[in-house]
Each structure stands twice: as structure tokens, then as C-alpha cells.
Amino acid sequence: MSEKFPLSGMSSVAMHACGHQNAEDAHLTPIFATSTFTFDTAEDGMNRFAGTDKTRVYSRWGNPTFTAAEETIAALEAFGLKDADGKPLQLKALLHASGQAAMTTLFLSNLKTGDAILSHYSLYGGTQELMTKVLAATGIEVIIVDMRDLNKVTEALQQHHHIKLVHIETPANPTIQCVDLDAVTKIAKAKGLIVSVDNTFATPYLQQPFKYGVDFVFHSTTKFLNGHGTAIGGVLIGKDLEKMRTSVWKWHVLLGGNSNPFDAFLLAQGMKTLELRMDRHCANAQKVAEYLAQHPAIAHVNFTGLANHPDHALSARQMRLPGAVMSYELKGGLEAGKQFINKLKMCVRAISLGTVDTLVSHPASMSHFGIPREERIKYGITDGLIRMSVGIENIEDIMNDLEQALK
Ligand SMILES: *Cc1c(COP(=O)(O)O)cnc(C)c1O
């Protein structure tokens, strides 16, 4: 539909990119709860096996409900972008059971024993553990530098000739540090390396990494894309369509990290309101950050929408808005952190992020409780650090809850 009628904004794309066609004329793409698909004849079966579209063979290989979500995500990431020939950029997305499953496909389909990944030190915990525990055991090395320093990136690539892939997470968890997508991609591409980006915190509405010539974009769809906290999921999007349909697809189906029709349906519905939700998430987050920054109980706030964040200018360059995840340090340390969390009356105590309601966590007593203190402090997880994913509630209620909890 978007080919015949060019859409002018991401909300229209999110609602109409996947079309409304199915045999029963259902308005929404139905939940195709089926493990397998029938063939009219042997020839029909043969054609489907041989074809490029493997969605109607076996649901580990693909399923029409997955396709609806995949086409929507691909259209959002490609929106308004052009390929090397100046034509509208075409992307292919593969939906997975979780972000971790999509990340596994990304790394294993592109790397082999003896290769290395270059990445930044502030990373999502699951990504860091996947790299240092699982990939390391297969002989794929991980080299971590501060990628905000471009000289360190260049030096690492000069020193380590086995680096094959550069993985960027920006903004990064939980420090909200940003990595320069344009500059790092240019350095990596000059050496012919693969570049992948974890775009989970930003979503395609705030940031489109394919604009800078990266090869892959990854999302944990569990977060802002689904938006309602109803399902775990992940997606891997690539611009080399042939590679996505052959080697990447092969690893995906053989590792077995496929999604399921119900979760794919929930994701497809959630994404329709992405633009509306993100505008409200971001507006609320900006107000919360400004309020906290002047509060006497708060030592500092990590949010790129504040002029004093070191990545304020970079974030303004590569993102439409600074997002809705922030972290802040309470002056009273561990005890103050626990007390603050316990006093919250509306904001929800939970890890994860990107849901319509505000989620607040205290990493030192929750997600990072098992990590030795010196080690977590090295990664910026200090005693009084609070991570907050600002929701789309009425802003007065979020502010009132924070105010009473900080008393
Ligand atoms: C949640 C998250 C992941 C992992 O995704 P799951 O859906 O939990 O498997 C990876 N990267 C980032 C930035 C995340 O927030």
C-alpha cells in the first residue's frame, strides 16, 4: 500500500505498512496459531520450499502474523531513507523469541571462531554476558573500549586485525551515554567491517541508524516497540536482503529462536501507537529530568535532554528527542535508594523499560545485587543510582509521586 500511496509520517507507516490482506478479510492480521501449513499439491509444496518467501511452510521458518510485525518494523526503520542508488531503502526484519535470541542470530551468523567484536563498555547486561560468557566459549573475542573516544576506536581497529564487527548500543544502559553513529560507522566502514546497532532505547521514531550506512539494527521489542509490557521479543533487521534470506535466515531457523503468533500479534498492535507514545514518553521524561536536576536530594541526573550531559549535543544530532530512560544518583547512597523505591505509590517497582507506565528500579539492590560493589561501580552502577523509564501517565501524578517519595 505504501508503494502506491506514499505515506508522510511514521504513525501512518506503523498502521498501514503491512497492509490488510488475508483470505478472510479480517481488519487486523489474525493470530495464525498453527505450527504448519498445507500444500495443495506436491508442486505447490516444492514452489514454497524453493521460493524466497518461506512464511507458509512451517512456523519456525515464518508465519503470517510474524510477517505483519516484521514488515512494520522494517518499514519504520527504512522510513524516508534511500539506498546507494537513491531508491527507497529496502530492509528485511526477522522476528525472534527475545532480544537475546535476535542478538545470538546476529553474532553467530556473522562471526566465527577467531573473529572479534569491538564494543563500548556501557552495555545492556544480557549483551555483555552473551559476549563475555557464551561467545567467548565459542572462540569469538570481545574487545571493549570507550567508543565515545574516536581515537580509541581507530587504535583498537589498528591493533586487532581480527575485529570483524563493531557493535554500538546508543543510548546505552544505564548511563544513557551515546556513541556517535556517523563517525564510528565511517571508521568501521573504511576497514570494510560489519556494523550493528542496538536501537532499543531510541526506537526508529527517535533514531534511524541505517541513515549512517550500518548493516544491522537490533531491537528488544519487549520495550518501547511493544510498549505495553505484554510480551518478550526481539528483531534483527538487515539491508543485505540476499544475506538476510540466506545465511542469516539459516542461522535463525536452526538456532530455533523463533517468535510465536500471539506475541507477534501483541507487538503488531503495540507498534501502531509508537509515535504518539514516544512523543508523550519524551515530553514527560524531559519534565521529570529538569525537576530532579534541581532537587536537593539528587546528586546528578543522567539524561541527554539536560544541557550538562556530556552527550547532549551528540544526542540532539542523531536523535529526534532524547528518549524516556534516565538514571539519577541519590545523595544518601544505598539506604536512600532503597527508601525512595519503597515510598513510591504510583510508579512501579520493576526492571525492564519502555512500557506505558513508569518503571523504577534500584540496580544496586535489584538487577546488580549479585555483582561485587567495586565491579558494579566501575560500570557506573553506584549505590544510590536509580533507573527510571518514564511512562505516559499524566505528568502531575508522576511528579507528585516522586516529590512525596523524595521527602
Ligand atoms: C532488554 C534489552 C535487551 C535484551 O532483550 P530481551 O528482550 O530481554 O531478550 C537487549 N538490549 C537492550 C538495550 C535491552 O534493553
The ligand as an SDF file (V2000), in Angstrom:
LIG
                    3D

 15 15  0  0  0  0  0  0  0  0999 V2000
   16.0610   -5.6740   27.1080 C   0  0  0  0  0  0  0  0  0  0  0  0
   17.2300   -5.3700   26.2610 C   0  0  0  0  0  0  0  0  0  0  0  0
   17.9010   -6.3970   25.5530 C   0  0  0  0  0  0  0  0  0  0  0  0
   17.5420   -7.8600   25.6810 C   0  0  0  0  0  0  0  0  0  0  0  0
   16.2570   -8.1270   25.1910 O   0  0  0  0  0  0  0  0  0  0  0  0
   15.2640   -9.2540   25.7930 P   0  0  0  0  0  0  0  0  0  0  0  0
   14.0030   -8.9800   25.0310 O   0  0  0  0  0  0  0  0  0  0  0  0
   15.1420   -9.0620   27.2690 O   0  0  0  0  0  0  0  0  0  0  0  0
   15.8540  -10.5880   25.4560 O   0  0  0  0  0  0  0  0  0  0  0  0
   18.9800   -6.0130   24.7610 C   0  0  0  0  0  0  0  0  0  0  0  0
   19.3800   -4.7220   24.6590 N   0  0  0  0  0  0  0  0  0  0  0  0
   18.7520   -3.7310   25.3290 C   0  0  0  0  0  0  0  0  0  0  0  0
   19.2600   -2.3290   25.2030 C   0  0  0  0  0  0  0  0  0  0  0  0
   17.6630   -4.0140   26.1510 C   0  0  0  0  0  0  0  0  0  0  0  0
   17.0760   -3.0180   26.8320 O   0  0  0  0  0  0  0  0  0  0  0  0
  1  2  1  0
  2  3  1  0
  2 14  2  0
  3  4  1  0
  3 10  2  0
  4  5  1  0
  5  6  1  0
  6  7  2  0
  6  8  1  0
  6  9  1  0
 10 11  1  0
 11 12  2  0
 12 13  1  0
 12 14  1  0
 14 15  1  0
M  END
$$$$
